[in-house]
């Protein structure tokens, strides 16, 4: 099979690899028809997150058709169209039973191998999915492949962030960063009932799409976001801030936007060693801080009826659709935000 593999810092290549095979009774092999490049892939790409083994197939977003299942798989069979979260989950351990599927005691992240252990990713023609019965979901009638791809990661993550922040009726919200997850956090806040949502970024195309999703755009390149939001809302701070970038400056800005007693929810993948604010600063604001990896498999089930009934053009965040052979160019375009790029999908 062909696959996009990690080849060292800021290098991915398209390689021919052996087809994956069933290794355990709960495995399935899926032939992928759509896969995505995610912002968190860039942490490994730039080696901000270290330890990824060269030769690892990249990616953790995938939609496709089952071609083979192990003897222990139930509820799925070859020919089923399925989509996947970015981690596997058993569905039975205490974290899974509580809905925290991203912290399954046996779960693994697709596209992360280190020291010879771990799972290859989904930027490939085929992928092996362990614990397939409780990891994969069938694609129902009425759900497009692109929406399914988003539901497996960025829409679930954006919704998770908005819920952690307490977005809802009467809540003044701000989203720091309008990449794919930030845009989904805007959409989720709107779907949860928030009427005033400020979206902060410096890229015109992303701000324009945030406005389409119901946000008030704030261009941090031309205005101080703290002042702009105070002027636009008549409030010295917002009730709920969603930080989706994963950088120290973004976290610092999120803190500066929050009112006393507000909530800061962060789903950006942070690789720095320290918080961007001190315990004293959090104390002085009576801050509620919430963070963590989205339990995407749990949210996939919860949000399926939401996305089926959603009138917002969620798939418009996918601005570039490329062949798998163009994966390296997809990474370059996405990383450098070229040609108005918001999100890249690859079509194996």
Secondary structure, DSSP 8 states (H G I E B T S, - for coil): -EEEEE-STT-EEEEE-------STT-EEEEEEEEEE-TTHHHHHTTSS----TT-B----EEEEEEEE-TT--S--TT-EEEE-SB---S-SHHHHTT-GGG-TT--BTTEEETTEEE--SSBSEEEETTHHHHEEE--TT--HHHHHHHTTHHHHHHHHHHHHT--TT-EEEEE--SHHHHHHHHHHHHTT-SEEEEEES-HHHHHHHHHTT-EEEETTTS-HHHHHHHHHSSSSEEEEEE-S-SHHHHHHHHHHEEEEEEEEE-S---SSS-SS-HHHHHHTT-EEEE----HHHHHHHHHHHHHT--S-GGGGEEEEEEGGGHHHHHHHHHHTGGG-SEEEEE-
